[in-house]
Amino acid sequence: MKAKRLIFALAATLLIAACSKAPISGRKQVLLVSEGEMIQQSYAQYRQVMAQSKVLNNKDAQMVKKVGNNIANAVQRYFSTHPGQLNSNIQYQWEFNLIQDNTPNAWCMPGGKVAVYTGILPYTQNEQGLAVVMSHEIAHAIAQHSREQASYSVIQNLGGSIFSSLGLYPDVYNGATNLVMLKYSREHETEADQLGLIFMKLAGYDPNYAITFWNIMRQTSGTGQPEFLSTHPNDATRIENIKKYLQSDKFKNITN
């Protein structure tokens, strides 16, 4: 009886979740976790990271703020004229900071809190390269990928409970669903690349520079693990996908 209730709960959850669509791409999304709660948590985490980090206010930091605001303003202009494509009613509180850290990384939390590490600057090299990175990270937030991944975890845990209640081996289920989660992560990366190209274009940057940037990254990275076991597409796949998207009618037809 308990197993039946869990199966019914999982089916109902998936049915409700199927109603959501990602911005611009229209891809169906699973969004079960509260957006408001995720954003409030992200704001608290961002304040903590800023308090514990060396936040810079130099020329590079000013460029980070300039690029971030250019992209954020372009995003807001686009969705103000295409409100039906956005699946969020929350006003983002944008913030852009450069952190002294040799890790080549950048991220954008739900709600618009962005951090760029100094370790990524040798790869971005200039404002165009920085726009590639920041538009990609901002795209993750706009598409609510963190919320979607958290929702998948809820479903995964519920499914694991069903397997256990039926006396089945949860390790098999967990292994299979982990591979599915990796696949979704790669899809999120590709979607963030595509939305990032759109946001670059709308902000007045050259989206073709994304090919230059990822070629730089490709030359400095190793072979890595097989793509199907990775959360990111390999650099060669990513570059080819970007080239194809830049030539697509969907990209060419995007305007403010």
C-alpha positions as CSV (number, residue, x, y, z in Angstrom):
1,M,0.0,0.0,0.0
2,K,2.8,2.4,0.9
3,A,4.5,1.6,-2.5
4,K,1.3,2.4,-4.3
5,R,1.1,5.8,-2.6
6,L,4.7,6.6,-3.4
7,I,4.2,5.6,-7.1
8,F,1.0,7.8,-7.2
9,A,2.9,10.7,-5.6
10,L,5.8,10.3,-8.2
11,A,3.4,10.2,-11.1
12,A,1.4,13.2,-9.9
13,T,4.7,15.1,-9.3
14,L,5.9,14.4,-12.9
15,L,2.5,15.4,-14.3
16,I,2.5,18.8,-12.5
17,A,6.1,19.5,-13.3
18,A,5.6,18.9,-17.1
19,C,3.8,22.2,-17.4
20,S,6.9,24.3,-17.1
21,K,9.0,25.5,-20.1
22,A,12.5,27.0,-20.2
23,P,12.8,30.6,-21.4
24,I,13.3,31.1,-25.2
25,S,14.2,27.5,-25.9
26,G,10.7,26.2,-24.8
27,R,12.3,23.0,-23.5
28,K,10.0,21.2,-21.0
29,Q,11.3,21.6,-17.4
30,V,10.8,19.9,-14.1
31,L,10.4,22.7,-11.5
32,L,9.2,21.5,-8.1
33,V,11.3,23.4,-5.7
34,S,10.2,26.9,-4.7
35,E,11.9,29.6,-6.7
36,G,11.5,32.2,-3.9
37,E,13.1,29.9,-1.3
38,M,16.0,29.1,-3.6
39,I,16.7,32.8,-4.3
40,Q,16.5,33.7,-0.7
41,Q,19.0,31.0,0.1
42,S,21.3,32.1,-2.7
43,Y,21.3,35.7,-1.5
44,A,22.4,34.5,2.0
45,Q,25.1,32.2,0.5
46,Y,26.3,35.0,-1.7
47,R,26.7,37.4,1.3
48,Q,28.6,34.7,3.1
49,V,31.0,34.1,0.1
50,M,31.6,37.9,-0.3
51,A,32.4,38.2,3.4
52,Q,34.9,35.3,3.3
53,S,36.5,36.3,0.0
54,K,38.9,39.1,-1.2
55,V,36.6,41.2,-3.4
56,L,38.5,43.4,-5.7
57,N,37.7,46.9,-6.9
58,N,40.3,47.4,-9.6
59,K,40.2,47.9,-13.3
60,D,39.3,44.3,-13.9
61,A,36.5,44.5,-11.3
62,Q,35.1,47.5,-13.1
63,M,35.1,45.6,-16.4
64,V,33.2,42.7,-14.7
65,K,30.5,45.1,-13.5
66,K,30.3,46.8,-16.9
67,V,29.9,43.5,-18.8
68,G,27.5,42.1,-16.2
69,N,25.3,45.2,-16.3
70,N,25.3,45.3,-20.1
71,I,24.1,41.7,-20.2
72,A,21.6,42.0,-17.4
73,N,20.1,45.1,-19.1
74,A,19.8,43.3,-22.4
75,V,18.1,40.3,-20.7
76,Q,15.6,42.6,-19.0
77,R,14.9,44.5,-22.2
78,Y,14.3,41.3,-24.1
79,F,11.9,39.8,-21.5
80,S,10.0,43.1,-21.1
81,T,9.0,42.7,-24.7
82,H,8.7,38.9,-24.6
83,P,7.1,38.3,-21.1
84,G,5.5,35.1,-22.2
85,Q,8.9,33.4,-22.6
86,L,10.0,33.9,-19.0
87,N,8.9,31.4,-16.4
88,S,9.7,33.6,-13.4
89,N,7.8,36.5,-11.7
90,I,10.7,37.4,-9.5
91,Q,12.7,40.6,-10.0
92,Y,16.4,39.7,-10.0
93,Q,18.7,41.7,-7.8
94,W,21.8,41.8,-10.0
95,E,25.2,42.1,-8.4
96,F,28.6,41.5,-10.1
97,N,31.9,41.0,-8.2
98,L,35.5,40.0,-9.0
99,I,37.1,37.7,-6.4
100,Q,40.8,37.1,-5.9
101,D,41.0,33.4,-6.6
102,N,43.3,31.5,-9.0
103,T,40.6,29.0,-9.9
104,P,39.4,29.6,-13.5
105,N,35.7,29.9,-12.6
106,A,32.6,32.1,-12.6
107,W,29.1,31.5,-11.5
108,C,25.7,33.2,-11.2
109,M,23.3,32.2,-8.4
110,P,19.5,32.1,-8.7
111,G,18.3,35.7,-8.5
112,G,21.3,37.3,-10.3
113,K,24.2,37.2,-7.8
114,V,27.4,36.8,-9.9
115,A,31.0,36.1,-9.0
116,V,34.0,36.0,-11.4
117,Y,37.3,34.6,-10.2
118,T,40.6,36.3,-11.3
119,G,41.8,32.8,-12.4
120,I,39.4,33.0,-15.4
121,L,40.8,36.3,-16.7
122,P,43.9,34.8,-18.5
123,Y,41.4,32.8,-20.6
124,T,38.9,35.5,-21.3
125,Q,41.7,37.9,-22.2
126,N,39.4,40.8,-23.0
127,E,35.9,42.2,-22.6
128,Q,34.5,40.0,-25.3
129,G,35.9,36.9,-23.7
130,L,34.5,38.0,-20.3
131,A,31.1,38.5,-22.0
132,V,31.2,34.9,-23.2
133,V,31.7,33.6,-19.7
134,M,29.3,35.9,-17.9
135,S,26.5,35.5,-20.4
136,H,26.7,31.8,-20.1
137,E,26.6,31.9,-16.3
138,I,23.7,34.4,-16.4
139,A,21.9,32.1,-18.8
140,H,22.0,29.3,-16.2
141,A,20.2,31.5,-13.7
142,I,17.6,32.8,-16.2
143,A,16.8,29.2,-17.3
144,Q,16.6,28.2,-13.6
145,H,18.9,25.3,-14.1
146,S,19.8,25.1,-10.3
147,R,16.1,24.9,-9.5
148,E,15.6,22.2,-12.1
149,Q,18.5,20.1,-10.8
150,A,17.2,20.4,-7.3
151,S,13.8,19.2,-8.5
152,Y,15.4,16.2,-10.2
153,S,17.0,15.3,-6.9
154,V,13.5,15.4,-5.2
155,I,12.2,13.0,-7.8
156,Q,15.3,10.8,-7.6
157,N,14.9,10.5,-3.8
158,L,11.2,9.7,-4.2
159,G,12.0,7.0,-6.8
160,G,14.7,5.5,-4.5
161,S,12.1,5.2,-1.7
162,I,9.8,3.4,-4.0
163,F,12.5,0.9,-5.0
164,S,13.4,0.3,-1.4
165,S,9.8,-0.2,-0.4
166,L,9.4,-2.8,-3.1
167,G,12.4,-4.7,-1.9
168,L,14.4,-3.9,-5.0
169,Y,18.1,-3.0,-5.2
170,P,18.3,0.8,-4.9
171,D,22.0,0.8,-6.2
172,V,20.8,-0.1,-9.7
173,Y,18.2,2.6,-9.7
174,N,20.7,5.2,-8.3
175,G,23.3,4.3,-10.9
176,A,20.8,4.6,-13.7
177,T,19.4,7.9,-12.5
178,N,22.8,9.4,-11.9
179,L,23.6,8.9,-15.6
180,V,20.3,10.5,-16.5
181,M,21.2,13.5,-14.2
182,L,24.6,13.8,-16.0
183,K,22.8,13.9,-19.4
184,Y,20.5,16.7,-18.1
185,S,23.6,18.6,-16.8
186,R,25.1,18.5,-20.3
187,E,21.8,19.6,-21.8
188,H,21.8,22.5,-19.4
189,E,25.3,23.5,-20.5
190,T,24.3,23.5,-24.1
191,E,21.2,25.5,-23.4
192,A,23.3,28.0,-21.4
193,D,25.7,28.3,-24.3
194,Q,22.8,29.0,-26.7
195,L,21.1,31.5,-24.4
196,G,24.4,33.1,-23.6
197,L,25.0,33.7,-27.3
198,I,21.6,35.4,-27.5
199,F,22.3,37.6,-24.5
200,M,25.8,38.5,-25.9
201,K,24.1,39.6,-29.2
202,L,21.4,41.6,-27.4
203,A,24.1,43.3,-25.3
204,G,26.1,44.4,-28.3
205,Y,28.9,41.9,-28.0
206,D,30.1,39.6,-30.8
207,P,28.7,36.1,-30.1
208,N,31.2,34.6,-32.6
209,Y,33.9,35.3,-30.0
210,A,32.6,32.3,-28.1
211,I,34.3,30.1,-30.6
212,T,37.6,31.9,-30.0
213,F,37.2,31.5,-26.2
214,W,36.3,27.8,-26.2
215,N,39.2,27.1,-28.6
216,I,41.5,28.8,-26.0
217,M,40.0,26.6,-23.3
218,R,40.3,23.5,-25.5
219,Q,44.0,24.1,-26.0
220,T,44.7,24.4,-22.3
221,S,42.5,21.5,-21.1
222,G,43.4,17.8,-21.0
223,T,41.5,15.0,-22.6
224,G,39.3,14.5,-19.5
225,Q,36.8,11.7,-18.9
226,P,34.3,10.3,-21.4
227,E,31.6,12.8,-22.3
228,F,28.8,10.6,-21.1
229,L,30.2,10.6,-17.6
230,S,30.7,14.4,-17.5
231,T,28.4,17.2,-16.5
232,H,29.8,19.3,-19.4
233,P,30.1,18.5,-23.1
234,N,33.7,18.2,-24.2
235,D,35.2,21.3,-25.8
236,A,35.1,19.9,-29.4
237,T,31.4,19.1,-29.1
238,R,30.7,22.4,-27.5
239,I,32.4,24.4,-30.3
240,E,30.6,22.5,-33.0
241,N,27.2,23.1,-31.2
242,I,28.0,26.8,-30.9
243,K,28.9,27.0,-34.6
244,K,25.7,25.3,-35.6
245,Y,23.6,27.5,-33.4
246,L,25.2,30.7,-34.7
247,Q,24.1,29.7,-38.2
248,S,20.5,28.7,-37.1
249,D,17.5,30.7,-38.1
250,K,16.4,30.8,-34.5
251,F,19.5,32.7,-33.5
252,K,19.5,35.0,-36.5
253,N,15.9,35.9,-35.9
254,I,16.4,36.9,-32.2
255,T,16.0,40.7,-31.8
256,N,15.1,43.0,-28.9
